[in-house]
Amino acid sequence: MSVMHTTVPVTTPALEVVKRKWSGPIGSYPHSGVYERPNWRFVDLISPRDLLTEARNWTEMGVQVIGTCCSLGPEYIRLLKEGLPSHVGKTALD
């Protein structure tokens, strides 16, 4: 079960709900930006370092796969790869 396509501030509470209801593997794929018709407006609302801090908290919650979605690109994945434990899978969706 993954919490996907959510802003980082919403991700942690969503993961807490998943943990209460799901005993299988858990993943997290946050995004940054807002949808303003007719398009997405990508705004980096979180720095790569701040995302790493949040991701470390998620691993402590038991999250096993952490990645990024919309607007959180290679620099975020690179820092996650370098800063998270090796047993945590890191990937990007776009």
Secondary structure, DSSP 8 states (H G I E B T S, - for coil): -EEEEEEHHHHHHHHHHHHHH--S--EEEEE--EEETTEEE----S-HHHHHHHHHHHHHTT--EEEE-TT--HHHHHHHHHHS-TTSEEEE--
